[in-house]
């Protein structure tokens, strides 16, 4: 059914389909009604791309819709057919449209093919509408640089990521998961000429649609209407959907009955052709009475003679008199019925009075022979009976209310189970599609010739995008295997470097030395065909700016290159599974029109790792979530005010800050030289924070926290990130001169290690190894320079969202990852030496994350808080004792001449 908009609708949101674009319309069955009247009714559905609404009409020729569905904010669920229906293939299947307010609309197409087509088209229209709306919002910004894209140091090194649309990978994944289908004759404009499909056995009547039915009936009786009239889309200002009140319904039905009696009693007299009250017609169709009278007079004066006009008025007067007569007769009948009912009521009351008088008479005669005590006892029993009856009524009411609550809870549980089932079916469908692609990949690897020869094979039905995705996956797997082989090759060379004979000029030694030199030197420019078969696997810097291979020691360079190849192999293996990236794209697309909120789905996604292209946005959102109260209480431009104050006035901490700038991350290209871009930003953030927290000023370790934050955030956001870590996450005195909070956390970690890993804790106790000398730096700088960069940033993803509990989780996970290797060491020196570098050998981030968030559960935050409070008191007592010993020493030094030359460490530093 074609749809034409009115002149006032050209400025509405959404784009009109082009001349060649088919309109989305057709027949669907909608589930409506209640109780025994509930069933599917056939309706004509039309999609409006300007508002992203799906309107439904009673039929293709109706001018006004019965209602609409908001597709832009809705989500869909698909009803999996039964086994027999799935085998048949032609059985109708239903799907649900979930609106934001909680309303669920169940729709059903005539065939499964039409259901698949409607679902794909509605999702496509919703995606296009949201994408156009988001593009319009971005174009309307006044700032020349969009603030929602990555603005950190890492993002500037990869301009393609900042220019790429956020929905690019989502569109790619959506095209992969799409199923090609074509609609039947019941979908499209040609379906308007088809008869409506059969609907459920329900009475097609609804009081809520009564007004719309009257309007459609009215429009069919208008002058000039015919069967070829097309429906027109009206805006919400032109539609006036009025729901009749019960009084209006009674008046309308009574008036209709009166007119029917009038028509039977006086045939031949003129009567109205409209069996409903004109008061229910929309206000635009109403005309003032004086206009009607005036037009009637003009028409009568020009088209009819006075005699005809008089006869017409006489007939109208007769009809009005007859109408009044009938109404008075009906009122008289009602009064007679009321009189009869009143007489019956009086008769019943008289009988009740007589019976009560008889009871009173017999009771008085009976009471004459009964003692006074017996009467009192009877009255007490009566009171008890009344009290018990009242209590029974209250209990029955409570029982009814509890039963109602149980019913409501059962309904909620049923709805939750249905929703869970739909979600599981959706996940299962996506998994089936992924498995299908995997099978196609294996078939492609087994026989490449079948792609061009066999037309009935599964690969013959793949689209170009699917083939490109399969080729990319195949190339990625081969590249991962190549990385593994080359890593083993380098390790073999490192082991064979040890001399096997006493001769210095051994031929084997010369060959191995030559192989080592060839492996360590930079790869020359290769030919295009060679570059295709042997890609440049290890670059000088990774995506975060960290140096992958050191420049000093050849042995360390070989180990670092082997480690980089292993990391590359793991990353390529993880890229073979696109499910994580697709989940992130789907989640971010669902939050385009609503504010992002904390939920279990988001926590699980962040634990799996934030993609590089979305990390800036998510880190900024996490920081703002934790410091919202600080930002709301701060004055506008708070960071700039602190920065100006730091530049104008000298700060006691500025000297130490300048000394630590180049020592922060020397292996990162953004902080390697005084002219690097990150050095100035690092200086500004640390100075501003020293003015905000004069009690802390500056502590070694804060520079590394800020340096990591600046890789993905701008200066002001990195400043608030440091505020989040120091003032929100960590306890007080964590970064002060005494490092009180850090010492407390080490004791809490010892308790957790003895509980979660008892064998390893006993092993450390046996050989008297103080592992807190290693773990102290983990907690102070959140694993910076302790683990490889890929694992570091995944730890920071969860840390900024969940808080300091993540540090305890990953610290225990690192020890559990290498627990068996540590238990094999049998002396304290080898154990301590191994602890200094073992974290750099852990490369599998997925396995480490599974240990941290799976194997170590349960991990309640309440337990950590309680143990912190317990150890805090003990550490404070110990510090008080040390301070007393220090004061005694100072007094003895002043009084004793022999100890005057002794000085403390603090005095030596000063």
N, C-alpha and C positions, 0 to 999 in steps of 0.2 A: 504494500500500500504506500504510494508516494506520500510524502509529507511536505507541505509548504508552509514556511513560517510567515508570520505577519510582518508588517513594515517596522514595527517597534522592537523587533527581536534581533536586529542585525548586530547589536553591540553586546550580545550575551557571550559568556565564556564558552569556549569550545569552537571548533571549526565546522563549517558546513561541508558535507561530503561533496566532492567534485562531480561534474556531469557524468563521468564514467565510473564513479565509485558506487558499488551496490549498497543499498540501504539494508540495515539489519532489521528484519521484521518477519513475522510469521505466527503460526498457531502454536501455543503451548497450553498445557493443562495446569491450572493453579489449584492447590489444595486450600479449601476454605470451608467455613461453616463450623458448627459445634454439635456434639452428640450424634444422634442418628442422621442429622442433616449434613454431616461432614463428608466431603468427597471432592473429587477433582472436577473442575469446570473448565471447559474450553474457552480460552480468551485470545484475543488478537494483541500481540506484543509488538511495540515499535521502540527502537532505541534512538534517543535524541543526543547527538554528540556534543551539543553546545553546553548542556548541563551534566552530561554523563548520567541521564535518567533513562530508565526503562519503563515506558508507559504501557498500560494494558487497558484495552477496550472490550466491550461486550462482543463487537464484531467489526469487520473492516470498514463498514459504512457509518459507524457511529462517530459523531463529531467531538464528543467530550469523553475523556478517559475516566475509568473507574478508580484509578490511583496510579502510583508510580513507585519505583524502587531506585534508591540512590546507589548506583554502581561504583562511584568513585571511592566511597568509604566502606564498601561491602567486601566480604570474602565468601568463597564458594566451597562447598563440600559435595562429594560425589557418592551416591548410593551404589555400593558394589552389588551387582545382580547375583541371584542365586545360581547354583551350578546348572540347573536345568535351563534357566533363562539365558545364561551365558552361552550354553551350547546352541540354543535356538538362534540367538543373534538378532532376532527381530522384536523381542519383547521390549516394551517401553521401560525406560529407566528414569529415575528422578534424581534431581540435584537440589541443593539448598542454597539460598542466598541469605547470609547473615548480615543484618544491618547494624550500625553502631549502637543503637538503643537497645539491642538484645532481641529484636524481632527476627523471626526466622520464617522465610517464605519458601515453600516447597513447590517446585515446578517439575513438570514431566513432559517430555517430548514423545512423539508417536513412535520413534525408533531410537535405538542406541546411537545410530549414525547422526541423527539430528541433535541428540543430547551432547555428543562430543563436539559438534559444530558450534552449538550455542555457547558451551563452556569456553571453547578457545576464542571465539569472537568477543565474548564479553570481557575476558581477561585481556585481550588485545586492545579493546576500546578503553578499558580502565587504565592500562599502562600508557597508551598514547595521551589520554587526557591528563594524567598525573605528570607525565614527562613534559607536555606543553605548558602546564601550569607552573612546574618548577623552572622551566626555561624562561617563562615570563617574569617570574620573581627574580631570577638572576639578572635579567636584562634591565630590570627596573632599579637596580642598586645604583646609588650615586657614586660610590667609591670605585676608582678605576681598577683596583686589585681586589678580587673576591676574597672574602675572609673565611669562607668555609673550606677552601682548599688547603693542602699542606703548605705551611709557611716556614717550616723549620729548615735547618741547614741541610739535612738529608734530602728533603723534597726539592730544594733548589738544584741539586746535582742531577736530578732526573726530571727534566721539564716535561717529558711525555706523560708522566703520571699526573701532573697537575692539569694538563690540557685534556687528558682523556676523560670522557664522560663517565660519571659514576655508574651509569646503567649499561655500559658497554659489555662487561662480562655477564651481567644479568640477561641482556638481550641474546648473547651468544648461547648461554645455558638454556634459555627459553626456546630458542630455535632448535637446539639439540633435542630437548624433551618433547617438542610438539609432535602431534600425530596428524598426518595429512588425512583429510576427510572432505567429503562434499555433501551438501545438504540435499534433502529430498524436495518434492514439490510443495511441502507444507512450510517451507522457509523461503523468504524472498517476496518480492512484489507480486510475482505470478501466483503466490498462494492466496491472494485476495479473491481470485475467481474460483478457488476450490471450496468445496463444502467443508464446514468445521468438522474435525474428527469427533468420534463418539466420546462422551465424557462419563464420569462416574454416576452411580445411582444416587444422586442427591438432588433435592428440590432446589431449583435455581432461583432462590429468593433471598434477599438480604435487605434488612431495614436500613442499613448504613448506605446502601447504594440506591435507595428509593428516589432521592432527589435527582441523581444522575439519570435514572431510568426515565423520569418525567421529562427532564430536559431533552433527552434523545428522542422521546416520543413527540415532544413539542416541535423539535427541529424537523422531524419527518413530515409534519402536517403544515409546515410553512409553505408559503406560496413560492412556486418555482422549484421545489425540491423534486428530485427524480432519483431513479436507481443508479444513475451514473455519477451521483455526487460523491466527491472524494472528501476524506477526513482532513481536517486542518489542525496543525499544532498550535495551541494557544499558550500564552505565557500564564504564569500564576496570577498575574493581575487581572487577566481576562476571564479565567475560570473562577467561578464562585460555587464551590461544592458545599451546599447547605444540607445539613442533617436535620430532618423534621423532628420536632418534639412530639411526645406522646399525645399532647392536646391537639396539635396540628393534624396528627394522623386520625384521631377520632373525628375532628370536625370535617376533615376531607372525606372520610368514609361516609359519614352521616349525610353530607351534602350530595355525595354521589348517589346514595340510596334514594334520597328525596327526588333527585332529578330522574332516576329510573322510574319511580312511582308516577311522577308527573308526566313522563313521556308515555307511560302506559295509559294514564287516565285521560290525557288530552292529546290524541294523535292529530297531526296536521298542524299543530301550533309550532312556531319556531322555537328551537332549543339550542343550547350551546353544544358544540362538537367536542369540547375539552372537558373530560371528567375529572378535573382537579382544580384546586384553588389557584388563582392567578397570583396570590401572595407568595407562592413558592418559586415563582419564575425569577431568575436573576434580575438584579436591579437595572441592568442595562436594557432589558426587554420591557420594563414597565414604562407606561406613559401616563402623564397626569390626566385626571378626569376632565379638566377643562379642554385639554387637547383632543381627547376622544369626542367630547360633546361638540367642540368646534368643527372637527373634521367631519363628524356625523351630520352636522347642520349644513356644512358646505356641500357634502355629497348628496344630501337629501334635496337641497335647494337646486342643485344643478342636474341631478339625474332622475328625480321622481317628482310626481305631482303632489299637491297638498292632500288630495284624497288618499293616495297611497300612504303618505306619511301618517295620516290620522289612523288609517286601518292598522298600520304597523304598530303605532303607539297603543291602540286599543288591545291588540293581541298581546303586547308585552304586559299591559296592565292586568289582563285576565290571567296571564301566567303567574304574575306576582301574587295576585289574590289567591289563586289555587295553591301556590307554594305556602302562603301564610296559613291557609286553611289546613293543609296537611300537617304542617308543623304544630298547629294548635291541637289537632287530633292526637298527634303522637304525645304531646305533653299531657293531654287528658288521660291517655292510656297509662302513662307513667305514674300519674297521680293516683289512679285507681289501684294500680299494683302496690304502690306505697301504702295506701289505705288498708288494703287487705293484709299486708305484712304487719302493720301496726296493730290491727285487730288480733292477729294471731299472737303477737307479742304480749298484748294485754291479757289474753286468755291464759297464756303460760305463767305470767306473773301472778294472776289470781290463784291458780292451782298451787304455786309455790307458797303463797301466803297462807292458804288453808292448811297445807301439810305442816308448815312451821308452827301454826297455832295448835294443831293436834299434838305435835311433839312437845310443845311447851306445856300443854295441859297434862299429858301423861307424865312428863318429867316432874312437874310440881307435885302431882299425886304420889309419885315414887319417892320424892325427896322428903315427904312428910314422915315416912317410916325409917329413914336412914339417919344415922348419927352424924354429928358434925365432923368427927375425925375421919369418917369414911368419905365425906364430901371433899375434905382437904386432900386426902390421899388420891381421890379421883382427879382433882384439879392438878396435882403434881404429875400424875401419870399423863394427863393430857398435855401438860407443858413439856414433859420429856418426849412425848410422841411428836409434838410440833417441832421441838429442837432437832430430833433425829431426822424428821422429814426435811427440814431446812438443810441440815448437814448432808443428807443424801442428795438433795438437789445440787448443792455446791460441788460435791464430789462428782456427780454426773456431768456437771458443766466442765469441771476440770478434766474429766476423762475425755469428753468431746473435744476440748481444746488440744489435749495431748494427742489424741488420734489425728486431729487435723494437722498438727505439727509433724507427726510421723508421716502422714501422707505427703506433705510438702517436702520433707526431707527425702522421702523416697523418689519423688518427682525430680528433685535436684540431682540426686545420685544417678537416676536414670539419664537425665540430660548430660551429666558429666561423662557417664559411660558412653553415651552416644557420641559425644564430642571426641572423647579419647579414641573411640573406634574409628571415627572419620579421620582423625589425625594419623592413626596407625595405618589405615588404608592408603592415605596419601603418601606416607613414607614408603610403604610397600610398593606402591606404583612407581615412585621415583627410583627405588632400588631395582625394580624389574627393568626399568629403562636403562639404568647404568649397567646391569648385568647383560642386557641385550647388546649394548655397545661393546662391552668387554668380549663377549662371544664373537661379535663381528670382527673385532681386532684379532683374535686368535685365528679365525678363519682366514683373515687377510694374510696373516703371517704364514699359515700352512700352504695356501695355494694362491699366489698372486695372479695367476693366469685366469682364474675363474671370475675375476672382476670384469674383464672385457668379454669373455666368452659366454658365460651362463647368464641368461636374462632372468631366470626364476630364482637365483640365489638371494640370500638376505642382503648382500652388499649391493645388488642391483637397485634396490629401493632406497638406498641412502642418498641424501642430498649432498650438495657440494660442501656445505659447511661440516657435515658429519665426516666426510672423507678427509677434509683438511684436519679436523680434530683427531681422527685416527692416525693420520700420518704424523702429527705432532707428538702424540703419545708414543708411537713407535720409535720416533727419533729420540725422545727423552729417555726411554728405557735403554736404548743402545748406548746413549751417552753416559748414563749411570753405570752401566757395565764397564765401559771404557775407563771411567774414573776409578772404579774398584780395582781393575787390573793394573792400572798405572800406579795406584797407591801401593799395592803389593810389590810391584816392581821396585819402587823406591825403597821400601822397607828392606827388601832383599839386598839391594845395593849397600844400604847402611850396615847390615849385618856382615857382609862380605868385605867391608873396608878394613877389618882387623887383619894384620899380616898373618899369613899361614906358614911362612918360613922365615929363617933368620937373614936371608939375603935381602939387601936393600933394593937391589935392581931386579926383583922378581918379575917375570913377564905377566903373571896373573895380577900382581899389584898394579902394574902400569895399565893394564886393560880396565881394571876396576876404577882406577883413578880417572881414566879417560871417560868412562861411563858416568861417573859422578859429575865431572865437569860438564858433560853434555846435558845432564838432567837439570843442573842448577842454572845454567846460563839461559839468558832470555831467548825465546823462540824467534827465529828470523821471520821476515815476511814470506809467506808461503804463496804458492799458486792458488788460484780459486778452487781448482779441483782438489788440491791437497787440503785446503782449509775446510772443505765440505766434509771430508772423511776424518780429519783430525782437528776439531775446534780448539780454540784457545780456552782451556778449562780453568786456569788459575790466573786471576788478574792481580795487579799490585795492591789494590784496595778493594775491600768488600763494599756492599751497598751502603753501609753505615759510615764509611770513611776510615775504617781501621786497616792498618797495614797487615797483609796476609803473610808475607815472608820477610823476616828480619834481614838486615844488611851486613851484620858483623860476622857471626859464626857460621861456617859452612855446615857443620853438623846440625845446628839449630835450624838453619834454612831448609835442610832436607826434611827434618821432622815437621816443620811448619808447612812445607809444601804437601807432604803426605797427609797432614791433618786437613788442609784446605781441600784436597781431592776427596777425602772422605766426607767432608761437609757438603761438597758439591754433589756427590753421589746420593747422600741422604735427601738433599733438597729436591733433586730431580726425581727421586722415588716418591716423595710426598706430592710432587706436582702431578703425578699420574692420577691421583684421585682429586677430582674437581669438586667433590661434594662440599668441602669446607668453604671454598670460595663462593660457590653457589648459595650456600646458606647465608653467608654474610651479605651478598648482594640482595637476596630476597628480604632479609631482615631490614636492611637500610632502605630498600624500596618501600617497605610497609610503613616506615616512619617518616615518609616525606611529608605527609599531611597531618601528622600529629607529633607531639613532643615525646622524645625518648625517655623511658622510665626504667627503673631497676626491675629486673625480673629474672627468673631462673633460666630462660632461654638465652638472655644476653650474657649471664654469668658463664654458662657453658661455652658460648661462642668465644668469649674473652679468654677463658682457660685454654682453649685450643689454639689461641694465638690470633692477634689482630693482623690482617694483611697490611703490607707496607704502605699501600696507597690510601688506606683508611686510618692509619695509626695517629696522624696529627689530629684529625677530627675527634677520634675517640679519647685520646689523652686529654684534649682540651675539655671535652664534656665531663670526664671523670674528675678533673681538677675543679671545675666550676661546681660540680655536685657537692664536693667536700668543703669548699671555702665560700659558699654562697652567703652565709651569715657574716663573714668578714667583709666581703665585697659590698654587701648592702649597707653596712655601718660605716664604710670608708667614704671619704669625699671623692668626687669625680677627679680623675687624673692623679690618683694617690701614688701610683708608681713613679710618675714623672716628677711629682713634688719631692719624693724621697731621693730620686736621682739627682735633682738640682741641688738639694741640700748636701748630698755627698760630694758633689763636684765643687761646691763653694766653700765648705768648711772641712778642715782636716779631721780625719777619723783615726783613732788609735789602731784600728784593724786594717787600714789601707796598706800599711807597709808589709804586713804578712800576706795580704792578698796578692800584692804585686810579686812577691817572691814565689808564690805557689801557682801562678797563672800558667807558666810554661811547663810546670811539673804535673799538671793535671792529667792530660791524656796525650803524652808525647807520641804515641803510636797512631794517633788519629790526625788526618790531614787538615781537619778544621781547627786544630789547636797546636799544630807542630811548630809554628813560627810566630814571632811577635806581630807580624803583619796579617796573620790569618784572621778571617772574619769572625770566627768564634771567640777569639781572645778578648776583643772589645766588648762583645755582648756578655761574656762571662764576668768581666770586671764590673760592668754596670749592675748586673743582678746581685752580685755579692756585696757591693757597696750599698745598694738600696736595702738589702736585707740586714746589713749591720746597723743601719740607722733605725730600722723597725724594731730590732731586738738588741738593744745595747747590752743586755745581760749576757748574751751569747757573743755578739760581735761577729767573730769569725772563728771557725773551728776547722782543722784539717779534716777533710772528708766532705764538707759542704761543696767544695769546688767540683768534685767529681759528680755529685748529685745534679748540680746545675748543668754541668757539661753534657750529661746524658739527656737531660730535659731539653736543652737547646737544640739537639739534633732533630727534634720534631715540633718544637714550640717556639714562638717568638719570645722576645725578652720579657714582656709583661706576664705572659702565660707561664714562662719558666719561673718567674719570681713567685707567682701564686702556687706553682707546683712545689717549690721549696717550702713555702708556708704550710702547705698541706702535709708534707713529710715531717717537718720539725714540730709544728704546733698542733696538728690534728692526729697524725698516726702515732708518733713516738711519745713516750712519757716525758715528763719534765726532767731537766738536767741530763738529757741524753747527749747533747752536744756542748755542755758547759765544760768548765775547766776540770772538774772532778770526774766527768763521764760516769756519773752515778747510775743513770738509767741503762747505759751500755753494760756496766758490770752486773746489774740485776738481771738483764736478759741472758747473759752467759750462764748464770746459775739456773735460770728457768730452763735453758736449753739442755743443761746437764740432766735435769730431772726428766725431761721429755726423752732424751736419748736412752736413759736407763729404763724407761717404760716401753718405748717403741722398739728399741734395738738392744735388748739386754745382753746378748752375746758380745756385741761390739763394745759395749760399755765395760763389761768385765775384762775384755782383752786390753783396753786402755788402762784400766785400773791395775791389771797384773803387771804391765810393763811401765807403769807410772808415766804415762804420756799425757801431757797437758794440751789437749787439742783446742782449748779455748784461745790459745795464742794464734791459731789459724782462723777460727770462726769469728773472732772479735771483729776483724775487718769485714767479714761478710755482712754482719748486721749493721756496721757503721755506714757503709757506702752501698748497701743493697747489691752485693755481688759484682760491683764494677771491678774489672781487671782480675776477676777470679774464675769466670767461666767464659766460654766462647760467645761471640757477639749474638749469634742466633738465639741461644738459650737465654742470654742476658735480657734481651728485649721482650721475650715471652714472659720471663719472670716479672719484668716491669709492667707488662700489660695487666696481669692479675693483681700486682701490688697496688697500682693506682686505683683499681676498682674495689678490692676487698680489704686492703689495709695491711698492717704489720704481721698478721697471722700467716701470710704467704711466705715471709722470710723463714719462719720456723718450719713450715712445710717443706720448702725446697732445701733447707740446710739438712734436715733429716733424710730427704730423698737422695741427696748427693752421697751421704754415707751409706745408705742402703744399696745404692747403685753399685758401689765398689766394696760392699761388705765382705764378700768372699776373698777378694784379693788382699784386703787389709788383714784378715784373719790368718792368712798364710805367712805374714811377716812375723818373725820371732824375736826381734830385738827392738829396743826403743829408738835407736838411731835410724834404722831403716824405716820404721813406721813414721817417724816425724819427717824424714826426707820425702817419703811418699805422699804425705798429707800436704806438702807444700806445692805440689804440682798436679795431683791426681784429678782435680776438677777440670783442668784443661784437656784431659783425655776423654772426657764425657762429651759425646757429639750427638747422640740420639735424643733430641728434645721431646719427641713424642713419648718415648719410654720413660723419661724422667718426669714428665707431666703426669703420666698414668700412675707412677709411684707416689708423687706428691699429693694428688687429689683422689687416689683410689685405695692404694695399699695402706696408707697411714690413717685412714678413717677408723673411728670417729676422732674429730679434732675440734673440740668446743673452745670457743674464745673465752668463755667464762673460766675455764681451767687456767688459761694463761694469765688472766687478770688476777685470779686468786693467788697464784704462785708469785706473781710480780709483787703483790702487796706483802706477802710473807717474807720474801727475800729482801725487799726494800728496807724493812726495819732492821734486819740483821746487818746489812751493808752500812746503814747509817750508824749503828752502834760500833762497828769496826772502825769507821772513819773517825768517830768521836774519840775512840781509844788512841788511834794513831795521832790525832791532833794533840791529845793530852801528853803523849810521849814526846812529841816534837816540842811542846812548850817546856816540858821538864828539861829536855836537852839544851834548849836555849838558856834557861836559867842557870844550869850547871856550867855552861860555857862562859857565862858572864862572871860567875863566882870563882871558877877554877882557872888558874893561869895556864895550865898545860893544855886545856881544850879550847883556848881562844883562837888558835890557828885553824881549827876545824870549821868548815862551812857546809851548809846543806846544798842539795841539788837546786832548790829554788833560788837561793842566793847566788849560786854560780851562774844560773841562766840569766838572772837580772844583771 
